[in-house]
Amino acid sequence: MEKRGKEKWQHGLLAAACCMVFLAMPGAVAAAQEQPGGVVKEVSEDGISVTLATDKSAYAAGEEIHYTLTIVNGKGLAGIKGADFTYSNTEGLIPASEDGMPASFPDIQAGESVTLSGVLVGDESLQAAGEKNTGTSAPAEAGRGNADAAAPTEKAGGGIGAMAVSGMVAAAAVLLLLVVLFLRRKAGSGRENGKNPGKGKGGGAGALALLLAVCMAGEVLPVQAASGDSVTLRPYVKFEYGGQEVMIRAVMEFEMVQQRWEVSAEHRTQNRQITCHDPSIFKDLDGVYYVLGTHITGGRSTNLYDWVSLDSVIQEGYSLETRNQVREWNDDAGSGSWFGYLWAPDVIYNTSMGKYCVYLSANGENWKSNIVMLTADYVTGPYEYAGSIVYGGFNGETFGETDAPKVLGTEIIPERYVTNGVDNKKWGDMWPNCIDPCVFYDSEGRLLMAYGSWSGGIFMLELDEETGLRDYSVSYEENLHSDPYFGRKIAGGSYASGEGAYIQKVGDYYYLFISYGGLEAAGGYNVRVFRSERPDGEYVDALGNSAYYDKYILNINHSVGVRLMGGYQWRHFNVGQVAQGHNSAFVDDDGRAYIVFHTRTTNGTEGHYVKVHQLFQNKEGWLVAAPYLTHGEKLKEDGYSVSEVAGEYEIILHELMIDYKGLEAKQPGRILLKEDGSIDGEYTGSWSLDAGTPYITLTMNGQDYSGVALEMEIENTDYRTMVFTALGEQDQVTLWGSRVIDGE
């Protein structure tokens, strides 16, 4: 009954949209409106408008036609790049002089406009036809014109205005197209869920609706380029020349470019950066922050934004004996250096041992990887090999070289590791690549390790607090989400992307961070967050979706998992930031939480560096990340007044569907938070503050965004401003806002 009800609702919506189009048809193509002295047509899309106007509505044969094209850039923060354009449907009209038909426009900054002027005359054929007519200078009668023209001649005065009718048609066509997209999306979701999208009524109805929309809308709807970076408009007017109906139509494509905010030298700042891939954060007993990363790199900081590299110091802490012990199990001859195959270390201070324990990924080909533990008296080393926690990629011949026989109580490899094994290249169908460890104490004092990557998913093992190695007294079930050797599965699987798992308790919840996508700049790397009341799950996102993937899906832009950020570029950034990922997280002594990650940029290289953003919990208990790197900001627990928060904001909406292969970096738009609680600008809606708290709620774009407001230092400047970071409650998409500095 529920499915049938949904189908009736969908078809009813389609029928209503069709009715709207049919009702609007009498004026569907009456897009231009005759004005005293001439005909004027305005078209607009996404903040850009073009007005085409003639000085008269009817001309005698041989008379000059004076017209103007006025382009208005109503975009808040984007300029229009100058370009050439073309004309169409101007048969019978020719330029009156060399520059009588302008065909290019200059750069147009946000909020500015440009007017182009042209002069046309009828060609010989049109003038000859005009000489055979009489009264060619009289105004055209309503409805008079060429029956074969694209539309009836515009109607002057009386009844519903042509522009209003045009608006009705546009609205109807938009509604119709929305229905089409909805139905196509339903069909697509069926495809995702293994259903047959080729049968049923959705596809046929969608095609019919699309055909109706295209046929009936005529010239009314401007076309927007699919890329989202350009807008195409086709303004046109119709009028009489020598008793004949003629048309001027321009085809103009506007490429949008971000309008930079040039920060003056006295207000620019620079933080010391380090290169450290997959950074794992650790705060030492003396209050100094350390990160360790892939290829035995690292650094230290006293404030989380100025870093000093420690690569050489850390690498010197590995003796030749330690290196040989680390690589005893795996083999990666193509690594190029002794540390080229050593990835993603994690460090803790083991209070029972009185040692710094580093858990390190020793990667190998064909999943022949393992996680080793090293110990040291100082976080920077020197390190001693203590043992291996878990092995991957074993077969019947190498099974005995691991600790699996000890764990499983058998000297013969179980069939499940053969059926899904390395010899038949099916290991990744079920089992993890044993890399990317995250080791932590839970609230009960247990020492736990999450690990794994892509392929079989993310698993968790319990460690022995006294030795830091595997706790062999703990056993695990054998089922879809558990394995006696690899432990409990907590996320991922089936080759859906997901690596660099990190677990941190904030408040009442354990939060699981996972990086989806590929780590390259164009790989779509992005951090997703799930939470649970227990450290070993089950982990879910804000919409209740599980962190498990029991079948393959290309999940880079998937809606599962709260995505803290995507590619973005504030107006004063020289390049966009993309592929943020493989993070760690921690809660500092003062209770403030942070995410630590590496970011790449849109500069065309694979260069990367460490960034730290503060994390906050919205009132629903979900994490949101600050819009800028941390610089000592603090959440005001009793919040702000409406007047303190109101103002004009740049916003970045981290939409899920991004062109990561094209290094898409979201650029800011503008909204105005008014003191009366309304939102104006590129989006309209409402906003409110929870009195006595830092919580803010914004309703716009069909979403309720729940987050926090605070003051921050704008990244790479000494300006402070009000910002907000919030999460969409319906689609768990992140929204950032930064109040515009006066005069900028």
Secondary structure as the mmCIF struct_conf table of DSSP 4:
data_model
#
loop_
_struct_conf.conf_type_id
_struct_conf.id
_struct_conf.beg_label_comp_id
_struct_conf.beg_label_asym_id
_struct_conf.beg_label_seq_id
_struct_conf.end_label_comp_id
_struct_conf.end_label_asym_id
_struct_conf.end_label_seq_id
HELX_RH_AL_P HELX_RH_AL_P1 GLU A 2 ALA A 24
HELX_RH_3T_P HELX_RH_3T_P1 MET A 25 GLY A 27
TURN_TY1_P TURN_TY1_P1 ALA A 28 VAL A 29
BEND BEND1 ALA A 32 ALA A 32
STRN STRN1 GLN A 33 GLN A 35
TURN_TY1_P TURN_TY1_P2 PRO A 36 GLY A 37
STRN STRN2 GLY A 38 GLU A 45
TURN_TY1_P TURN_TY1_P3 ASP A 46 GLY A 47
STRN STRN3 ILE A 48 THR A 54
BEND BEND2 ASP A 55 ASP A 55
BEND BEND3 SER A 57 SER A 57
STRN STRN4 ALA A 58 TYR A 59
TURN_TY1_P TURN_TY1_P4 ALA A 61 GLY A 62
STRN STRN5 ILE A 65 ASN A 73
BEND BEND4 GLY A 76 LEU A 77
STRN STRN6 ALA A 78 LYS A 81
HELX_LH_PP_P HELX_LH_PP_P1 GLY A 82 GLY A 82
STRN STRN7 ALA A 83 ASP A 84
STRN STRN8 THR A 86 SER A 88
BEND BEND5 ASN A 89 ASN A 89
TURN_TY1_P TURN_TY1_P5 GLU A 91 GLY A 92
STRN STRN9 LEU A 93 PRO A 95
BEND BEND6 ALA A 96 SER A 97
TURN_TY1_P TURN_TY1_P6 GLU A 98 ASP A 99
BEND BEND7 GLY A 100 MET A 101
STRN STRN10 SER A 104 PHE A 105
STRN STRN11 ILE A 108 ILE A 108
TURN_TY1_P TURN_TY1_P7 ALA A 110 GLY A 111
STRN STRN12 SER A 113 GLY A 122
HELX_RH_AL_P HELX_RH_AL_P2 GLU A 124 GLU A 131
TURN_TY1_P TURN_TY1_P8 LYS A 132 LYS A 132
BEND BEND8 ASN A 133 THR A 134
TURN_TY1_P TURN_TY1_P9 THR A 136 SER A 137
BEND BEND9 ALA A 138 ALA A 138
HELX_LH_PP_P HELX_LH_PP_P2 PRO A 139 GLU A 141
TURN_TY1_P TURN_TY1_P10 ALA A 142 GLY A 143
BEND BEND10 GLY A 145 GLY A 145
TURN_TY1_P TURN_TY1_P11 ALA A 147 ASP A 148
BEND BEND11 ALA A 149 ALA A 151
HELX_LH_PP_P HELX_LH_PP_P3 PRO A 152 ALA A 156
BEND BEND12 GLY A 157 ILE A 160
HELX_RH_AL_P HELX_RH_AL_P3 ALA A 162 GLU A 192
TURN_TY1_P TURN_TY1_P12 ASN A 193 GLY A 194
TURN_TY1_P TURN_TY1_P13 PRO A 197 GLY A 198
BEND BEND13 LYS A 199 LYS A 201
HELX_RH_AL_P HELX_RH_AL_P4 GLY A 202 ALA A 217
TURN_TY1_P TURN_TY1_P14 GLY A 218 GLU A 219
BEND BEND14 VAL A 220 LEU A 221
STRN STRN13 VAL A 223 GLN A 224
TURN_TY1_P TURN_TY1_P15 ALA A 226 SER A 227
BEND BEND15 GLY A 228 ASP A 229
STRN STRN14 SER A 230 LEU A 233
STRN STRN15 TYR A 236 TYR A 241
TURN_TY1_P TURN_TY1_P16 GLY A 242 GLY A 243
STRN STRN16 GLN A 244 GLN A 258
HELX_RH_3T_P HELX_RH_3T_P2 ALA A 265 HIS A 267
STRN STRN17 ARG A 268 ARG A 268
BEND BEND16 HIS A 277 ASP A 278
STRN STRN18 SER A 280 LYS A 283
TURN_TY1_P TURN_TY1_P17 LEU A 285 ASP A 286
BEND BEND17 GLY A 287 GLY A 287
STRN STRN19 TYR A 289 GLY A 293
TURN_TY1_P TURN_TY1_P18 THR A 294 ILE A 296
STRN STRN20 THR A 297 SER A 301
BEND BEND18 THR A 302 ASP A 306
STRN STRN21 VAL A 308 SER A 309
HELX_RH_AL_P HELX_RH_AL_P5 ASP A 311 GLN A 315
TURN_TY1_P TURN_TY1_P19 GLU A 316 GLY A 317
STRN STRN22 TYR A 318 TYR A 318
HELX_RH_AL_P HELX_RH_AL_P6 LEU A 320 VAL A 326
TURN_TY1_P TURN_TY1_P20 ARG A 327 ARG A 327
BEND BEND19 GLU A 328 TRP A 329
HELX_RH_3T_P HELX_RH_3T_P3 ALA A 333 SER A 335
BEND BEND20 GLY A 336 SER A 337
TURN_TY1_P TURN_TY1_P21 TRP A 338 TYR A 341
STRN STRN23 LEU A 342 ASN A 350
TURN_TY1_P TURN_TY1_P22 THR A 351 GLY A 354
STRN STRN24 LYS A 355 ALA A 362
HELX_RH_3T_P HELX_RH_3T_P4 GLU A 365 TRP A 367
STRN STRN25 ASN A 370 ALA A 376
BEND BEND21 ASP A 377 TYR A 378
TURN_TY1_P TURN_TY1_P23 VAL A 379 THR A 380
STRN STRN26 TYR A 383 TYR A 383
STRN STRN27 GLU A 384 TYR A 391
BEND BEND22 GLY A 393 GLY A 393
TURN_TY1_P TURN_TY1_P24 GLY A 396 THR A 398
HELX_RH_3T_P HELX_RH_3T_P5 PHE A 399 GLU A 401
BEND BEND23 THR A 402 ASP A 403
HELX_RH_AL_P HELX_RH_AL_P7 ALA A 404 LEU A 408
TURN_TY1_P TURN_TY1_P25 GLY A 409 GLY A 409
BEND BEND24 GLU A 411 ILE A 412
TURN_TY1_P TURN_TY1_P26 GLU A 415 GLU A 415
HELX_RH_AL_P HELX_RH_AL_P8 ARG A 416 THR A 419
TURN_TY1_P TURN_TY1_P27 ASN A 420 ASN A 420
TURN_TY1_P TURN_TY1_P28 VAL A 422 LYS A 425
HELX_RH_AL_P HELX_RH_AL_P9 TRP A 427 MET A 430
BEND BEND25 TRP A 431 TRP A 431
STRN STRN28 CYS A 438 TYR A 441
TURN_TY1_P TURN_TY1_P29 SER A 443 GLU A 444
BEND BEND26 GLY A 445 GLY A 445
STRN STRN29 LEU A 447 GLY A 452
BEND BEND27 TRP A 454 TRP A 454
TURN_TY1_P TURN_TY1_P30 SER A 455 GLY A 456
STRN STRN30 ILE A 458 LEU A 463
TURN_TY1_P TURN_TY1_P31 GLU A 465 THR A 467
BEND BEND28 GLY A 468 LEU A 469
STRN STRN31 ARG A 470 ARG A 470
TURN_TY1_P TURN_TY1_P32 TYR A 472 SER A 473
STRN STRN32 ASN A 479 ASN A 479
TURN_TY1_P TURN_TY1_P33 LEU A 480 HIS A 481
STRN STRN33 SER A 482 ASP A 483
TURN_TY1_P TURN_TY1_P34 PRO A 484 PHE A 486
STRN STRN34 GLY A 487 ALA A 491
STRN STRN35 GLY A 492 GLY A 493
TURN_TY1_P TURN_TY1_P35 SER A 494 TYR A 495
STRN STRN36 ALA A 496 ALA A 496
STRN STRN37 GLU A 499 VAL A 506
TURN_TY1_P TURN_TY1_P36 GLY A 507 ASP A 508
STRN STRN38 TYR A 509 TYR A 516
BEND BEND29 GLY A 517 GLY A 517
STRN STRN39 GLY A 518 GLY A 518
BEND BEND30 LEU A 519 GLU A 520
TURN_TY1_P TURN_TY1_P37 ALA A 521 GLY A 523
STRN STRN40 GLY A 524 GLY A 524
STRN STRN41 ASN A 526 SER A 532
BEND BEND31 GLU A 533 ARG A 534
TURN_TY1_P TURN_TY1_P38 PRO A 535 ASP A 536
STRN STRN42 VAL A 540 VAL A 540
TURN_TY1_P TURN_TY1_P39 ALA A 542 LEU A 543
STRN STRN43 SER A 546 SER A 546
BEND BEND32 ALA A 547 ALA A 547
STRN STRN44 TYR A 548 TYR A 548
BEND BEND33 ASP A 550 LYS A 551
TURN_TY1_P TURN_TY1_P40 ILE A 556 ASN A 557
BEND BEND34 SER A 559 GLY A 561
STRN STRN45 VAL A 562 ARG A 563
BEND BEND35 GLY A 567 GLY A 567
STRN STRN46 TYR A 568 TYR A 568
TURN_TY1_P TURN_TY1_P41 ARG A 571 HIS A 572
BEND BEND36 ASN A 574 VAL A 575
STRN STRN47 GLN A 577 VAL A 587
TURN_TY1_P TURN_TY1_P42 ASP A 589 ASP A 590
BEND BEND37 GLY A 591 GLY A 591
STRN STRN48 ALA A 593 THR A 601
BEND BEND38 THR A 602 THR A 605
STRN STRN49 HIS A 608 GLN A 617
TURN_TY1_P TURN_TY1_P43 LYS A 619 GLU A 620
BEND BEND39 GLY A 621 GLY A 621
STRN STRN50 LEU A 623 ALA A 625
BEND BEND40 PRO A 627 TYR A 628
BEND BEND41 HIS A 631 GLY A 632
TURN_TY1_P TURN_TY1_P44 GLU A 637 ASP A 638
HELX_RH_AL_P HELX_RH_AL_P10 VAL A 642 VAL A 645
STRN STRN51 GLY A 647 HIS A 654
BEND BEND42 LEU A 656 LEU A 656
HELX_RH_3T_P HELX_RH_3T_P6 TYR A 660 GLY A 662
TURN_TY1_P TURN_TY1_P45 LEU A 663 LEU A 663
STRN STRN52 LYS A 666 LYS A 666
STRN STRN53 GLY A 669 LEU A 673
TURN_TY1_P TURN_TY1_P46 GLU A 675 ASP A 676
BEND BEND43 GLY A 677 GLY A 677
STRN STRN54 SER A 678 GLY A 681
BEND BEND44 GLU A 682 TYR A 683
STRN STRN55 GLY A 685 LEU A 689
TURN_TY1_P TURN_TY1_P47 ALA A 691 GLY A 692
BEND BEND45 THR A 693 PRO A 694
STRN STRN56 TYR A 695 MET A 700
TURN_TY1_P TURN_TY1_P48 ASN A 701 GLY A 702
STRN STRN57 GLN A 703 GLU A 713
HELX_LH_PP_P HELX_LH_PP_P4 ILE A 714 ILE A 714
TURN_TY1_P TURN_TY1_P49 GLU A 715 ASN A 716
STRN STRN58 THR A 717 THR A 717
BEND BEND46 ASP A 718 ASP A 718
STRN STRN59 ARG A 720 GLY A 728
TURN_TY1_P TURN_TY1_P50 GLU A 729 ASP A 731
STRN STRN60 THR A 734 ARG A 739
HELX_LH_PP_P HELX_LH_PP_P5 VAL A 740 ILE A 741
TURN_TY1_P TURN_TY1_P51 ASP A 742 GLY A 743
#
